Amino acid sequence: MSLSASEVNILKHAPAVDGVLPVIHQRWSPRSFAARDVTPADLALVFEAARWAPSSNNEQPWHYIVGVRGSETHAKIAASLAGFNKNWAPNAPVLILGLAHSRFVRNGNPNTYALYDLGAATALLVVQATALGLATHQMGGFDRDAIRTSLGIPEEYALGSVIALGYLGEPDALGDAELIARELAPRTRKPLSEMVHSAWGEPARLG
């Protein structure tokens, strides 16, 4: 018997660490989304969180194209998805494409930190979504040329990820054994010793 959505949600939570915001450990990337719609008020809150991200020279280069279920934009984003993503992500009630303006507005020079800043904004977006009881899944698997054409995106805007957003659905609703297995698999992360260094190749002593 497969686990329920609520059971999987508990399984996916990272172990609590005293002093770390619980919402960070509660965030994960499901593929099964319920039919329940996301309210405009909650959508506004996740974008409000993204709005206050830091950015190089306060450029705030991020933009988001949001498609809600039943809209032309949702259909266009869904049509661009590739691989396994096209099997599950169109079921999410909200599909979002993140963009970054690749030049500084004030002088037209290249902004080499634009995608980095988009990532910072999107990190706040997904954490805020988690705090609201929403689920998110970011994807790089989509046809970039197709989505740029279908949504009329100018060349000076770099493409980030597509984000599926909604409420957690039942794992069995995915209808695919491999996708269900991924949904049920425990989450893992590298230890701090492999990612935080006092010098190259030397783990920092923390705590």
N, CA, C and O of each residue as an XYZ file, in Angstrom:
828
protein
N       0.843     -1.195      0.000
C       0.000      0.000      0.000
C       0.885      1.254      0.000
O       1.828      1.362      0.783
N       0.567      2.182     -0.877
C       1.332      3.415     -0.958
C       1.005      4.337      0.210
O      -0.058      4.233      0.821
N       1.916      5.223      0.504
C       1.674      6.213      1.549
C       0.716      7.285      1.053
O       0.613      7.539     -0.147
N       0.020      7.906      1.991
C      -0.869      9.010      1.646
C      -0.056     10.283      1.477
O       1.127     10.326      1.816
N      -0.702     11.327      0.947
C      -0.024     12.610      0.766
C       0.495     13.157      2.089
O       1.621     13.651      2.153
N      -0.300     13.075      3.133
C       0.130     13.610      4.427
C       1.277     12.799      5.003
O       2.177     13.358      5.630
N       1.258     11.472      4.795
C       2.346     10.625      5.284
C       3.651     10.913      4.530
O       4.727     10.956      5.125
N       3.536     11.107      3.222
C       4.725     11.424      2.431
C       5.287     12.781      2.847
O       6.502     12.961      2.925
N       4.405     13.721      3.111
C       4.850     15.049      3.514
C       5.693     14.984      4.790
O       6.712     15.665      4.900
N       5.271     14.174      5.737
C       6.040     14.003      6.980
C       7.360     13.302      6.691
O       8.400     13.685      7.226
N       7.320     12.269      5.839
C       8.527     11.530      5.475
C       9.582     12.449      4.857
O      10.777     12.286      5.103
N       9.132     13.409      4.059
C      10.052     14.263      3.310
C      10.653     15.388      4.151
O      11.640     15.996      3.737
N      10.089     15.675      5.308
C      10.654     16.737      6.137
C      12.065     16.360      6.573
O      12.309     15.238      7.017
N      12.983     17.298      6.445
C      14.353     17.064      6.903
C      14.386     17.045      8.423
O      13.515     17.636      9.063
N      15.379     16.375      9.019
C      15.483     16.376     10.483
C      15.605     17.799     11.020
O      16.354     18.614     10.480
N      14.882     18.081     12.061
C      14.913     19.417     12.655
C      16.286     19.694     13.252
O      16.914     18.813     13.840
N      16.731     20.915     13.092
C      17.976     21.385     13.706
C      17.632     22.621     14.513
O      17.105     23.594     13.974
N      17.928     22.586     15.794
C      17.582     23.694     16.677
C      18.183     24.996     16.158
O      19.387     25.089     15.919
N      17.327     25.992     15.990
C      17.779     27.294     15.528
C      17.539     27.549     14.054
O      17.568     28.701     13.621
N      17.300     26.492     13.259
C      16.989     26.650     11.838
C      15.477     26.752     11.677
O      14.733     25.986     12.288
N      15.028     27.684     10.866
C      13.589     27.863     10.671
C      12.953     26.554     10.194
O      13.392     26.000      9.186
N      11.941     26.050     10.883
C      11.331     24.768     10.491
C      10.853     24.740      9.043
O      10.913     23.696      8.394
N      10.378     25.876      8.528
C       9.829     25.896      7.172
C      10.891     25.508      6.142
O      10.557     24.984      5.080
N      12.160     25.760      6.444
C      13.231     25.390      5.515
C      13.345     23.868      5.414
O      13.534     23.330      4.323
N      13.232     23.182      6.540
C      13.318     21.726      6.539
C      12.034     21.072      6.018
O      12.043     19.898      5.646
N      10.946     21.817      5.991
C       9.671     21.273      5.530
C       9.496     21.384      4.017
O       8.628     20.724      3.445
N      10.311     22.213      3.369
C      10.190     22.401      1.925
C      10.753     21.194      1.183
O      11.858     20.736      1.475
N       9.992     20.690      0.232
C      10.488     19.664     -0.673
C       9.787     19.806     -2.009
O       8.932     20.678     -2.166
N      10.130     18.973     -2.970
C       9.658     19.163     -4.349
C       8.804     17.991     -4.818
O       9.323     17.064     -5.439
N       7.514     18.017     -4.535
C       6.638     16.922     -4.962
C       6.301     17.009     -6.445
O       6.528     18.030     -7.095
N       5.763     15.934     -6.954
C       5.288     15.910     -8.332
C       3.783     15.710     -8.425
O       3.184     15.951     -9.472
N       3.179     15.272     -7.338
C       1.734     15.070     -7.338
C       1.047     16.284     -6.725
O       1.324     16.665     -5.588
N       0.145     16.882     -7.500
C      -0.575     18.066     -7.041
C      -2.076     17.795     -7.021
O      -2.624     17.159     -7.921
N      -2.721     18.289     -5.977
C      -4.172     18.146     -5.836
C      -4.891     19.090     -6.791
O      -4.297     20.028     -7.323
N      -6.173     18.830     -7.000
C      -6.973     19.656     -7.904
C      -7.311     21.024     -7.311
O      -7.761     21.917     -8.028
N      -7.101     21.186     -6.032
C      -7.447     22.430     -5.336
C      -6.705     23.630     -5.915
O      -5.497     23.573     -6.141
N      -7.441     24.720     -6.154
C      -6.847     25.934     -6.698
C      -6.142     26.744     -5.621
O      -6.455     26.631     -4.436
N      -5.191     27.559     -6.046
C      -4.488     28.485     -5.169
C      -5.172     29.838     -5.255
O      -5.478     30.311     -6.350
N      -5.412     30.460     -4.119
C      -6.122     31.738     -4.120
C      -5.215     32.854     -4.637
O      -3.999     32.795     -4.458
N      -5.801     33.874     -5.278
C      -5.006     35.035     -5.687
C      -4.275     35.685     -4.517
O      -3.164     36.188     -4.686
N      -4.881     35.679     -3.337
C      -4.237     36.282     -2.161
C      -2.955     35.541     -1.800
O      -1.948     36.172     -1.478
N      -2.980     34.204     -1.850
C      -1.780     33.439     -1.541
C      -0.722     33.609     -2.626
O       0.471     33.655     -2.327
N      -1.153     33.702     -3.885
C      -0.192     33.970     -4.954
C       0.501     35.307     -4.728
O       1.712     35.424     -4.917
N      -0.266     36.311     -4.326
C       0.324     37.622     -4.063
C       1.359     37.538     -2.949
O       2.383     38.218     -3.006
N       1.107     36.718     -1.944
C       2.048     36.597     -0.827
C       3.365     35.956     -1.251
O       4.427     36.391     -0.804
N       3.323     34.935     -2.101
C       4.584     34.306     -2.502
C       5.415     35.249     -3.359
O       6.643     35.243     -3.273
N       4.763     36.054     -4.181
C       5.512     37.018     -4.985
C       5.974     38.208     -4.149
O       6.998     38.820     -4.451
N       5.232     38.531     -3.116
C       5.674     39.585     -2.194
C       6.974     39.162     -1.499
O       7.874     39.978     -1.300
N       7.062     37.885     -1.134
C       8.296     37.387     -0.525
C       9.459     37.500     -1.503
O      10.549     37.932     -1.128
N       9.226     37.108     -2.769
C      10.271     37.203     -3.787
C      10.703     38.645     -4.007
O      11.875     38.910     -4.275
N       9.769     39.569     -3.895
C      10.036     40.986     -4.164
C      11.118     41.554     -3.263
O      11.817     42.489     -3.651
N      11.265     41.002     -2.064
C      12.188     41.558     -1.082
C      13.521     40.829     -1.027
O      14.261     40.964     -0.052
N      13.833     40.067     -2.051
C      15.136     39.414     -2.123
C      16.234     40.448     -2.384
O      15.964     41.500     -2.964
N      17.464     40.161     -1.965
C      18.584     41.050     -2.289
C      18.978     40.896     -3.751
O      18.713     39.865     -4.369
N      19.612     41.925     -4.299
C      20.088     41.851     -5.680
C      21.256     42.798     -5.890
O      21.426     43.769     -5.154
N      22.052     42.506     -6.895
C      23.208     43.335     -7.228
C      22.765     44.756     -7.572
O      21.949     44.961     -8.470
N      23.316     45.738     -6.845
C      22.970     47.140     -7.054
C      21.476     47.413     -6.944
O      20.962     48.373     -7.518
N      20.787     46.554     -6.197
C      19.333     46.671     -6.031
C      18.604     46.730     -7.376
O      17.584     47.407     -7.508
N      19.132     46.021     -8.363
C      18.556     46.032     -9.708
C      17.200     45.327     -9.755
O      16.329     45.693    -10.545
N      17.029     44.311     -8.898
C      15.784     43.534     -8.882
C      15.424     43.053    -10.301
O      14.375     43.414    -10.834
N      16.295     42.241    -10.902
C      16.115     41.884    -12.309
C      15.076     40.803    -12.572
O      14.801     40.474    -13.726
N      14.498     40.252    -11.514
C      13.585     39.117    -11.694
C      12.219     39.546    -12.211
O      11.714     40.624    -11.897
N      11.648     38.669    -13.004
C      10.268     38.781    -13.482
C       9.683     37.380    -13.437
O      10.413     36.396    -13.559
N       8.387     37.284    -13.264
C       7.708     35.990    -13.258
C       6.485     36.060    -14.166
O       5.687     36.993    -14.081
N       6.350     35.072    -15.027
C       5.141     34.920    -15.831
C       4.339     33.796    -15.196
O       4.809     32.661    -15.109
N       3.135     34.110    -14.757
C       2.344     33.152    -13.987
C       1.113     32.720    -14.775
O       0.369     33.548    -15.300
N       0.917     31.412    -14.847
C      -0.258     30.863    -15.508
C      -1.070     30.031    -14.537
O      -0.560     29.077    -13.948
N      -2.331     30.391    -14.369
C      -3.227     29.609    -13.517
C      -4.017     28.637    -14.395
O      -4.257     28.891    -15.575
N      -4.405     27.543    -13.796
C      -5.076     26.476    -14.532
C      -6.258     27.014    -15.346
O      -7.080     27.779    -14.841
N      -6.325     26.604    -16.596
C      -7.388     27.041    -17.485
C      -7.030     28.258    -18.317
O      -7.771     28.626    -19.228
N      -5.888     28.894    -18.010
C      -5.486     30.088    -18.751
C      -4.617     29.707    -19.945
O      -4.056     28.613    -19.992
N      -4.513     30.616    -20.905
C      -3.664     30.400    -22.068
C      -2.193     30.308    -21.656
O      -1.426     29.534    -22.227
N      -1.814     31.104    -20.661
C      -0.425     31.088    -20.207
C      -0.063     29.743    -19.585
O       1.012     29.205    -19.854
N      -0.946     29.199    -18.759
C      -0.718     27.879    -18.169
C      -0.527     26.847    -19.271
O       0.373     26.011    -19.190
N      -1.367     26.899    -20.299
C      -1.285     25.935    -21.395
C       0.026     26.074    -22.163
O       0.610     25.073    -22.577
N       0.490     27.296    -22.354
C       1.734     27.517    -23.094
C       2.937     27.024    -22.303
O       3.841     26.409    -22.867
N       2.954     27.287    -21.008
C       4.061     26.793    -20.189
C       4.046     25.264    -20.157
O       5.088     24.623    -20.292
N       2.859     24.688    -19.979
C       2.737     23.224    -19.943
C       3.206     22.598    -21.249
O       3.840     21.543    -21.242
N       2.897     23.245    -22.369
C       3.275     22.700    -23.680
C       4.781     22.689    -23.884
O       5.286     21.920    -24.702
N       5.501     23.521    -23.159
C       6.964     23.593    -23.321
C       7.702     22.546    -22.504
O       8.899     22.346    -22.708
N       7.021     21.872    -21.583
C       7.691     20.941    -20.663
C       8.226     19.722    -21.396
O       7.668     19.288    -22.403
N       9.322     19.178    -20.870
C       9.992     18.056    -21.523
C      10.127     16.875    -20.575
O      10.037     17.031    -19.357
N      10.345     15.687    -21.143
C      10.602     14.490    -20.351
C       9.461     14.152    -19.414
O       8.289     14.323    -19.752
N       9.824     13.658    -18.202
C       8.823     13.296    -17.214
C       7.966     14.496    -16.804
O       6.811     14.334    -16.409
N       8.536     15.699    -16.899
C       7.805     16.879    -16.422
C       6.461     17.053    -17.119
O       5.496     17.506    -16.504
N       6.394     16.695    -18.399
C       5.150     16.899    -19.130
C       4.057     15.914    -18.696
O       2.888     16.084    -19.041
N       4.453     14.879    -17.934
C       3.475     13.893    -17.477
C       2.765     14.303    -16.195
O       1.628     13.895    -15.956
N       3.436     15.119    -15.358
C       2.839     15.453    -14.066
C       2.632     16.947    -13.840
O       1.646     17.349    -13.223
N       3.552     17.769    -14.332
C       3.502     19.194    -13.995
C       2.272     19.927    -14.519
O       1.810     20.850    -13.849
N       1.707     19.569    -15.688
C       0.492     20.274    -16.123
C      -0.675     20.150    -15.156
O      -1.621     20.934    -15.233
N      -0.627     19.174    -14.241
C      -1.693     19.023    -13.248
C      -1.617     20.064    -12.135
O      -2.589     20.254    -11.404
N      -0.481     20.738    -11.995
C      -0.363     21.772    -10.963
C      -1.275     22.944    -11.319
O      -1.344     23.333    -12.485
N      -1.974     23.512    -10.339
C      -2.902     24.610    -10.642
C      -2.217     25.899    -11.063
O      -2.848     26.773    -11.656
N      -0.921     26.022    -10.757
C      -0.170     27.222    -11.136
C       1.171     26.796    -11.724
O       1.886     25.981    -11.142
N       1.501     27.356    -12.879
C       2.817     27.177    -13.483
C       3.438     28.563    -13.650
O       2.798     29.487    -14.151
N       4.681     28.691    -13.226
C       5.361     29.991    -13.196
C       6.684     29.863    -13.936
O       7.419     28.896    -13.737
N       6.988     30.834    -14.787
C       8.300     30.898    -15.425
C       9.063     32.080    -14.851
O       8.584     33.213    -14.889
N      10.257     31.812    -14.316
C      11.110     32.870    -13.797
C      12.046     33.403    -14.870
O      12.624     32.638    -15.642
N      12.188     34.720    -14.910
C      13.040     35.392    -15.891
C      13.944     36.386    -15.188
O      13.636     36.854    -14.092
N      15.065     36.709    -15.827
C      15.966     37.725    -15.279
C      16.407     38.661    -16.399
O      16.914     38.214    -17.428
N      16.211     39.960    -16.192
C      16.677     40.937    -17.169
C      18.198     40.964    -17.124
O      18.776     41.247    -16.075
N      18.855     40.676    -18.239
C      20.291     40.425    -18.244
C      21.140     41.682    -18.396
O      22.364     41.590    -18.501
N      20.506     42.861    -18.411
C      21.256     44.113    -18.491
C      20.768     45.086    -17.422
O      19.589     45.103    -17.069
N      21.688     45.887    -16.919
C      21.315     46.903    -15.945
C      20.483     47.980    -16.631
O      20.846     48.474    -17.698
N      19.376     48.334    -16.010
C      18.482     49.329    -16.595
C      19.159     50.687    -16.688
O      18.939     51.428    -17.646
N      19.979     51.016    -15.701
C      20.534     52.369    -15.627
C      21.560     52.683    -16.712
O      21.726     53.842    -17.094
N      22.264     51.630    -17.221
C      23.306     51.919    -18.201
C      23.382     50.910    -19.352
O      24.185     51.085    -20.268
N      22.574     49.878    -19.318
C      22.563     48.896    -20.396
C      23.695     47.897    -20.371
O      23.790     47.059    -21.268
N      24.564     47.959    -19.363
C      25.670     47.014    -19.266
C      25.176     45.631    -18.857
O      24.138     45.515    -18.204
N      25.916     44.566    -19.237
C      25.494     43.213    -18.844
C      25.453     43.066    -17.330
O      26.345     43.533    -16.622
N      24.414     42.416    -16.850
C      24.282     42.106    -15.423
C      24.582     40.627    -15.252
O      23.710     39.778    -15.434
N      25.824     40.328    -14.900
C      26.239     38.930    -14.808
C      25.689     38.231    -13.565
O      25.841     37.018    -13.417
N      25.057     38.983    -12.681
C      24.463     38.403    -11.476
C      22.948     38.251    -11.581
O      22.291     37.894    -10.604
N      22.397     38.517    -12.755
C      20.935     38.537    -12.891
C      20.306     37.189    -12.544
O      19.327     37.143    -11.799
N      20.849     36.102    -13.067
C      20.280     34.782    -12.772
C      20.500     34.394    -11.320
O      19.649     33.746    -10.710
N      21.638     34.788    -10.767
C      21.883     34.553     -9.343
C      20.796     35.243     -8.519
O      20.247     34.657     -7.586
N      20.494     36.483     -8.870
C      19.486     37.239     -8.122
C      18.095     36.642     -8.304
O      17.298     36.624     -7.366
N      17.800     36.155     -9.505
C      16.526     35.459     -9.720
C      16.436     34.238     -8.819
O      15.382     33.959     -8.249
N      17.548     33.503     -8.690
C      17.558     32.340     -7.803
C      17.302     32.712     -6.358
O      16.599     31.999     -5.642
N      17.878     33.843     -5.921
C      17.647     34.293     -4.541
C      16.175     34.634     -4.327
O      15.595     34.281     -3.300
N      15.577     35.317     -5.291
C      14.157     35.670     -5.176
C      13.281     34.429     -5.176
O      12.313     34.344     -4.420
N      13.622     33.469     -6.023
C      12.820     32.248     -6.115
C      12.948     31.408     -4.858
O      11.990     30.745     -4.459
N      14.116     31.425     -4.227
C      14.272     30.709     -2.957
C      13.307     31.256     -1.914
O      12.691     30.489     -1.173
N      13.173     32.578     -1.853
C      12.222     33.162     -0.905
C      10.792     32.817     -1.294
O       9.944     32.583     -0.432
N      10.528     32.788     -2.600
C       9.181     32.435     -3.075
C       8.780     31.045     -2.597
O       7.679     30.856     -2.081
N       9.679     30.065     -2.770
C       9.291     28.694     -2.428
C       9.213     28.488     -0.916
O       8.402     27.692     -0.444
N      10.043     29.192     -0.155
C       9.943     29.087      1.297
C       8.643     29.708      1.787
O       7.990     29.160      2.675
N       8.263     30.845      1.218
C       6.987     31.467      1.585
C       5.824     30.552      1.217
O       4.860     30.428      1.972
N       5.918     29.916      0.056
C       4.864     28.986     -0.352
C       4.728     27.853      0.662
O       3.615     27.473      1.027
N       5.851     27.318      1.112
C       5.823     26.255      2.109
C       5.158     26.724      3.389
O       4.376     25.990      3.992
N       5.466     27.947      3.806
C       4.871     28.493      5.025
C       3.356     28.619      4.905
O       2.649     28.589      5.913
N       2.853     28.760      3.678
C       1.412     28.876      3.435
C       0.735     27.521      3.238
O      -0.470     27.458      2.993
N       1.509     26.433      3.346
C       0.948     25.107      3.125
C       0.908     24.695      1.671
O       0.242     23.722      1.316
N       1.622     25.434      0.819
C       1.675     25.122     -0.602
C       2.915     24.295     -0.916
O       3.876     24.278     -0.147
N       2.882     23.615     -2.048
C       4.012     22.821     -2.514
C       4.548     23.443     -3.799
O       3.793     24.021     -4.580
N       5.852     23.320     -4.009
C       6.483     23.835     -5.220
C       7.464     22.809     -5.769
O       8.027     22.005     -5.026
N       7.659     22.852     -7.078
C       8.667     22.012     -7.712
C       9.267     22.816     -8.859
O       8.569     23.191     -9.802
N      10.578     23.078     -8.766
C      11.264     23.849     -9.799
C      11.843     22.902    -10.839
O      12.352     21.833    -10.500
N      11.764     23.298    -12.117
C      12.163     22.426    -13.221
C      13.038     23.163    -14.218
O      12.776     24.315    -14.565
N      14.079     22.484    -14.673
C      14.875     22.985    -15.789
C      14.534     22.274    -17.082
O      15.020     22.652    -18.147
N      13.691     21.235    -16.996
C      13.340     20.435    -18.162
C      12.190     21.034    -18.947
O      11.035     20.643    -18.775
N      12.515     21.988    -19.814
C      11.505     22.570    -20.706
C      12.213     23.114    -21.947
O      13.416     23.377    -21.924
N      11.459     23.276    -23.019
C      11.989     23.755    -24.288
C      12.093     25.276    -24.226
O      11.089     25.984    -24.306
N      13.317     25.764    -24.084
C      13.524     27.199    -23.882
C      13.172     28.021    -25.124
O      12.598     29.105    -25.012
N      13.509     27.516    -26.283
C      13.169     28.252    -27.501
C      11.661     28.323    -27.690
O      11.121     29.361    -28.073
N      10.988     27.209    -27.417
C       9.537     27.173    -27.603
C       8.825     28.113    -26.649
O       7.898     28.820    -27.043
N       9.260     28.124    -25.381
C       8.562     28.962    -24.412
C       8.874     30.441    -24.648
O       8.027     31.300    -24.403
N      10.079     30.736    -25.120
C      10.406     32.129    -25.435
C       9.525     32.628    -26.573
O       9.042     33.760    -26.552
N       9.323     31.765    -27.571
C       8.490     32.146    -28.709
C       7.022     32.255    -28.330
O       6.358     33.233    -28.673
N       6.518     31.253    -27.622
C       5.074     31.229    -27.332
C       4.652     32.348    -26.386
O       3.525     32.837    -26.461
N       5.561     32.756    -25.490
C       5.232     33.816    -24.531
C       5.777     35.177    -24.946
O       5.581     36.165    -24.238
N       6.464     35.237    -26.092
C       6.945     36.508    -26.603
C       7.984     37.177    -25.720
O       7.932     38.387    -25.501
N       8.932     36.389    -25.210
C       9.927     36.905    -24.270
C      11.112     37.485    -25.039
O      11.707     36.780    -25.853
N      11.472     38.746    -24.805
C      12.622     39.348    -25.497
C      13.930     38.654    -25.151
O      14.059     38.055    -24.083
N      14.898     38.736    -26.054
C      16.171     38.045    -25.901
C      16.965     38.514    -24.688
O      17.753     37.748    -24.134
N      16.770     39.759    -24.269
C      17.559     40.259    -23.142
C      17.104     39.720    -21.789
O      17.675     40.072    -20.757
N      16.093     38.878    -21.788
C      15.633     38.242    -20.552
C      16.091     36.793    -20.535
O      15.689     35.990    -21.377
N      16.941     36.470    -19.558
C      17.420     35.101    -19.394
C      16.345     34.258    -18.714
O      15.633     34.737    -17.831
N      16.238     33.009    -19.132
C      15.226     32.112    -18.579
C      15.780     31.381    -17.366
O      16.898     30.867    -17.398
N      14.996     31.338    -16.299
C      15.353     30.577    -15.111
C      14.676     29.225    -15.139
O      14.900     28.435    -16.056
N      13.856     28.951    -14.148
C      13.173     27.663    -14.067
C      11.669     27.853    -14.231
O      11.137     28.953    -14.082
N      11.005     26.742    -14.545
C       9.542     26.677    -14.440
C       9.225     26.130    -13.056
O       9.839     25.158    -12.616
N       8.275     26.744    -12.372
C       7.890     26.337    -11.028
C       6.443     25.863    -11.046
O       5.542     26.612    -11.423
N       6.228     24.630    -10.641
C       4.868     24.141    -10.413
C       4.494     24.466     -8.975
O       5.280     24.222     -8.059
N       3.309     25.009     -8.771
C       2.875     25.430     -7.440
C       1.432     25.012     -7.212
O       0.583     25.161     -8.091
N       1.167     24.490     -6.031
C      -0.195     24.091     -5.690
C      -0.206     23.375     -4.350
O       0.668     23.585     -3.509
N      -1.208     22.528     -4.165
C      -1.335     21.750     -2.936
C      -0.931     20.305     -3.201
O      -1.172     19.767     -4.281
N      -0.318     19.693     -2.208
C       0.188     18.337     -2.343
C      -0.929     17.357     -2.677
O      -1.996     17.374     -2.063
N      -0.660     16.490     -3.676
C      -1.627     15.479     -4.072
C      -1.202     14.095     -3.611
O      -0.120     13.925     -3.049
N      -2.048     13.117     -3.847
C      -1.758     11.741     -3.459
C      -0.704     11.141     -4.394
O      -0.787     11.328     -5.608
N       0.277     10.429     -3.852
C       1.325      9.858     -4.705
C       0.791      8.955     -5.810
O       1.271      9.017     -6.942
N      -0.194      8.119     -5.497
C      -0.707      7.175     -6.486
C      -1.362      7.872     -7.676
O      -1.518      7.268     -8.738
N      -1.747      9.144     -7.506
C      -2.371      9.879     -8.599
C      -1.398     10.112     -9.748
O      -1.821     10.443    -10.856
N      -0.096      9.945     -9.500
C       0.894     10.122    -10.565
C       0.750      9.049    -11.638
O       1.055      9.294    -12.805
N       0.284      7.854    -11.248
C      -0.005      6.814    -12.225
C       1.195      6.232    -12.936
O       1.034      5.567    -13.959
N       2.393      6.460    -12.430
C       3.613      5.961    -13.056
C       4.524      5.435    -11.957
O       4.826      6.149    -11.001
N       4.957      4.197    -12.092
C       5.710      3.554    -11.015
C       7.001      4.303    -10.681
O       7.354      4.438     -9.509
N       7.699      4.785    -11.696
C       8.961      5.489    -11.428
C       8.711      6.818    -10.736
O       9.434      7.184     -9.809
N       7.685      7.547    -11.185
C       7.367      8.824    -10.544
C       6.909      8.615     -9.099
O       7.268      9.390     -8.213
N       6.125      7.579     -8.870
C       5.662      7.289     -7.512
C       6.858      6.937     -6.620
O       6.922      7.368     -5.469
N       7.800      6.160     -7.150
C       8.990      5.797     -6.374
C       9.797      7.035     -5.997
O      10.313      7.136     -4.885
N       9.899      7.970     -6.930
C      10.614      9.217     -6.628
C       9.877     10.019     -5.560
O      10.491     10.645     -4.696
N       8.565      9.986     -5.638
C       7.760     10.734     -4.669
C       7.948     10.188     -3.257
O       7.897     10.938     -2.283
N       8.164      8.882     -3.153
C       8.267      8.231     -1.844
C       9.700      8.120     -1.333
O       9.918      7.762     -0.176
N      10.668      8.420     -2.177
C      12.072      8.240     -1.778
C      12.475      9.244     -0.711
O      12.107     10.415     -0.805
N      13.226      8.814      0.306
C      13.697      9.745      1.339
C      14.610     10.810      0.735
O      15.281     10.575     -0.270
N      14.622     11.963      1.354
C      15.494     13.046      0.921
C      16.863     12.920      1.586
O      16.973     12.480      2.731
N      17.888     13.307      0.860
C      19.240     13.294      1.407
C      19.936     14.599      1.058
O      19.573     15.267      0.089
N      20.936     14.958      1.849
C      21.772     16.117      1.574
C      23.216     15.797      1.960
O      23.470     14.988      2.852
N      24.156     16.448      1.271
C      25.556     16.315      1.649
C      25.764     16.875      3.043
O      25.060     17.799      3.451
N      26.729     16.323      3.783
C      27.040     16.908      5.091
C      27.713     18.263      4.922
O      28.268     18.561      3.864
N      27.661     19.085      5.975
C      28.288     20.402      5.937
C      29.770     20.308      5.631
O      30.336     21.205      5.005
N      30.404     19.225      6.070
C      31.842     19.071      5.862
C      32.226     19.009      4.394
O      33.383     19.246      4.047
N      31.262     18.690      3.517
C      31.539     18.614      2.089
C      31.217     19.907      1.348
O      31.504     20.031      0.157
N      30.623     20.869      2.047
C      30.210     22.086      1.347
C      30.694     23.374      1.986
O      30.609     24.431      1.361
N      31.197     23.321      3.207
C      31.687     24.512      3.891
C      33.159     24.295      4.221
O      33.518     23.327      4.892
N      34.006     25.203      3.744
C      35.448     25.005      3.829
C      36.120     26.197      4.513
O      35.688     27.340      4.363
N      37.169     25.915      5.255
C      38.008     26.987      5.796
C      39.101     27.355      4.805
O      39.598     28.481      4.815
N      39.474     26.419      3.956
C      40.361     26.597      2.811
C      39.981     25.493      1.834
O      39.309     24.533      2.211
N      40.411     25.626      0.574
C      39.969     24.628     -0.398
C      40.411     23.233      0.022
O      41.591     22.975      0.260
N      39.423     22.337      0.106
C      39.693     20.966      0.493
C      39.760     20.738      1.991
O      39.976     19.609      2.433
N      39.578     21.789      2.780
C      39.628     21.650      4.228
C      38.259     22.015      4.824
O      37.842     23.171      4.745
N      37.566     21.046      5.413
C      36.260     21.350      6.011
C      36.395     22.387      7.119
O      37.318     22.335      7.931
N      35.459     23.327      7.134
C      35.451     24.322      8.213
C      34.966     23.657      9.497
O      34.143     22.742      9.468
N      35.484     24.127     10.606
C      35.034     23.620     11.894
C      33.862     24.479     12.353
O      34.013     25.665     12.646
N      32.710     23.859     12.408
C      31.492     24.579     12.745
C      30.865     23.967     13.996
O      30.905     22.753     14.195
N      30.292     24.817     14.827
C      29.537     24.333     15.972
C      30.385     23.681     17.057
O      29.851     23.235     18.073
